[in-house]
């Protein structure tokens, strides 16, 4: 199931994968990734107080850039920012952290909170 962050439409895609990378209802490019996400950069920051952030930048099969920011305290993280091609979209939707991103986050010792399940690919 695909999701449009601009108009909040959930839709299925029939055709040769990956999907087109635009919403069929409103034409927005702010939809879930088309095909696989490839991680292109990961940066981490940690404070002495135990607060940290992991910023994971990925690109989908349609060359759209997805940036995920996970904030963590004491090794427990939560998705706090998602941007598609530089535009922030709501993180409180049903869509969740893709496995490529979760793998990078857990490599830094951060466990994604139960409220943000890992997306199946």
C-alpha positions as a LaTeX table, in Angstrom:
\begin{tabular}{lrrr}
\hline
Residue & $x$ (\AA) & $y$ (\AA) & $z$ (\AA) \\
\hline
Unk1 & 0.00 & 0.00 & 0.00 \\
Unk2 & 1.34 & 3.43 & $-0.96$ \\
Unk3 & 0.61 & 6.66 & 0.88 \\
Unk4 & 0.51 & 10.30 & $-0.19$ \\
Unk5 & 1.67 & 12.71 & 2.50 \\
Unk6 & 0.18 & 15.71 & 0.66 \\
Unk7 & $-3.46$ & 14.60 & 0.43 \\
Unk8 & $-3.36$ & 11.66 & 2.89 \\
Unk9 & $-4.54$ & 9.16 & 0.26 \\
Unk10 & $-3.65$ & 5.47 & 0.57 \\
Unk11 & $-3.57$ & 3.67 & $-2.75$ \\
Unk12 & $-2.41$ & 0.46 & $-4.38$ \\
Unk13 & $-0.20$ & 0.35 & $-7.44$ \\
Unk14 & $-0.75$ & $-2.01$ & $-10.36$ \\
Unk15 & 1.98 & $-2.18$ & $-12.93$ \\
Unk16 & 5.66 & $-2.83$ & $-13.29$ \\
Unk17 & 7.51 & $-1.86$ & $-10.09$ \\
Unk18 & 8.60 & 0.55 & $-8.90$ \\
Unk19 & 5.55 & 2.80 & $-8.77$ \\
Unk20 & 5.73 & 6.20 & $-10.51$ \\
Unk21 & 6.61 & 8.21 & $-7.40$ \\
Unk22 & 3.58 & 10.49 & $-7.67$ \\
Unk23 & 0.11 & 10.35 & $-6.14$ \\
Unk24 & $-2.63$ & 9.31 & $-8.58$ \\
Unk25 & $-5.16$ & 11.46 & $-6.68$ \\
Unk26 & $-3.30$ & 14.80 & $-6.51$ \\
Unk27 & $-0.07$ & 14.34 & $-8.50$ \\
Unk28 & 2.18 & 15.11 & $-5.53$ \\
Unk29 & 5.68 & 13.58 & $-5.43$ \\
Unk30 & 5.40 & 13.32 & $-1.62$ \\
Unk31 & 4.52 & 9.63 & $-1.55$ \\
Unk32 & 6.14 & 6.54 & $-0.05$ \\
Unk33 & 9.37 & 5.32 & $-1.69$ \\
Unk34 & 9.27 & 3.83 & $-5.16$ \\
Unk35 & 11.18 & 0.56 & $-5.02$ \\
Unk36 & 14.07 & 0.08 & $-2.65$ \\
Unk37 & 15.74 & 2.79 & $-0.61$ \\
Unk38 & 19.50 & 3.05 & $-0.92$ \\
Unk39 & 21.31 & 4.71 & 1.96 \\
Unk40 & 23.67 & 7.44 & 0.71 \\
Unk41 & 24.69 & 9.09 & 3.99 \\
Unk42 & 24.37 & 8.63 & 7.74 \\
Unk43 & 25.36 & 11.15 & 10.38 \\
Unk44 & 25.07 & 10.77 & 14.13 \\
Unk45 & 25.27 & 13.21 & 17.00 \\
Unk46 & 25.35 & 12.37 & 20.70 \\
Unk47 & 25.42 & 14.59 & 23.76 \\
Unk48 & 27.01 & 13.85 & 27.10 \\
Unk49 & 23.50 & 13.78 & 28.58 \\
Unk50 & 22.58 & 10.70 & 26.52 \\
Unk51 & 20.55 & 12.46 & 23.85 \\
Unk52 & 21.35 & 11.60 & 20.25 \\
Unk53 & 20.11 & 11.97 & 16.70 \\
Unk54 & 20.73 & 9.83 & 13.67 \\
Unk55 & 20.20 & 11.43 & 10.25 \\
Unk56 & 19.87 & 8.87 & 7.44 \\
Unk57 & 19.69 & 10.08 & 3.84 \\
Unk58 & 18.38 & 7.67 & 1.20 \\
Unk59 & 17.39 & 7.68 & $-2.47$ \\
Unk60 & 14.56 & 5.61 & $-3.97$ \\
Unk61 & 14.44 & 3.99 & $-7.41$ \\
Unk62 & 12.96 & 7.21 & $-8.88$ \\
Unk63 & 15.92 & 9.27 & $-7.57$ \\
Unk64 & 13.83 & 11.00 & $-4.92$ \\
Unk65 & 15.73 & 11.90 & $-1.75$ \\
Unk66 & 14.30 & 10.74 & 1.60 \\
Unk67 & 15.80 & 12.10 & 4.81 \\
Unk68 & 14.97 & 10.44 & 8.13 \\
Unk69 & 15.88 & 11.94 & 11.50 \\
Unk70 & 15.61 & 9.69 & 14.53 \\
Unk71 & 15.98 & 11.26 & 17.97 \\
Unk72 & 16.98 & 9.01 & 20.84 \\
Unk73 & 17.45 & 9.01 & 24.56 \\
Unk74 & 19.12 & 6.14 & 26.37 \\
Unk75 & 19.20 & 4.01 & 23.23 \\
Unk76 & 15.51 & 4.32 & 22.38 \\
Unk77 & 14.67 & 6.22 & 19.21 \\
Unk78 & 11.68 & 7.77 & 17.52 \\
Unk79 & 11.26 & 9.17 & 14.01 \\
Unk80 & 11.00 & 12.94 & 14.48 \\
Unk81 & 11.46 & 14.22 & 10.93 \\
Unk82 & 10.92 & 12.87 & 7.43 \\
Unk83 & 11.65 & 14.96 & 4.36 \\
Unk84 & 11.11 & 14.02 & 0.73 \\
Unk85 & 13.20 & 16.03 & $-1.71$ \\
Unk86 & 13.76 & 18.64 & 0.99 \\
Unk87 & 10.11 & 19.03 & 2.02 \\
Unk88 & 9.13 & 17.87 & 5.50 \\
Unk89 & 6.11 & 15.58 & 5.65 \\
Unk90 & 4.09 & 14.38 & 8.66 \\
Unk91 & 5.71 & 11.55 & 10.61 \\
Unk92 & 2.57 & 10.54 & 12.47 \\
Unk93 & 1.05 & 8.59 & 9.58 \\
Unk94 & 0.71 & 4.82 & 9.37 \\
Unk95 & 3.86 & 4.67 & 7.23 \\
Unk96 & 6.89 & 3.61 & 9.22 \\
Unk97 & 10.69 & 3.49 & 9.19 \\
Unk98 & 11.96 & 1.35 & 6.26 \\
Unk99 & 14.27 & $-1.54$ & 7.06 \\
Unk100 & 17.31 & 0.10 & 5.36 \\
Unk101 & 16.96 & 3.06 & 7.72 \\
Unk102 & 16.23 & 0.92 & 10.78 \\
Unk103 & 19.38 & $-1.10$ & 10.08 \\
Unk104 & 21.52 & 2.06 & 10.08 \\
Unk105 & 19.87 & 3.35 & 13.24 \\
Unk106 & 20.32 & 0.09 & 15.14 \\
Unk107 & 23.97 & $-0.02$ & 14.02 \\
Unk108 & 24.40 & 3.08 & 16.19 \\
Unk109 & 22.90 & 1.28 & 19.19 \\
Unk110 & 19.48 & 2.92 & 18.88 \\
Unk111 & 16.31 & 0.86 & 19.04 \\
Unk112 & 13.29 & 2.32 & 17.23 \\
Unk113 & 10.39 & 2.73 & 19.68 \\
Unk114 & 7.43 & 0.38 & 19.49 \\
Unk115 & 5.26 & 3.25 & 18.22 \\
Unk116 & 7.23 & 3.26 & 14.96 \\
Unk117 & 7.23 & $-0.28$ & 13.56 \\
Unk118 & 9.68 & $-1.18$ & 10.82 \\
Unk119 & 8.18 & $-1.14$ & 7.33 \\
Unk120 & 8.18 & $-4.47$ & 5.52 \\
Unk121 & 9.73 & $-4.44$ & 2.05 \\
\hline
\end{tabular}
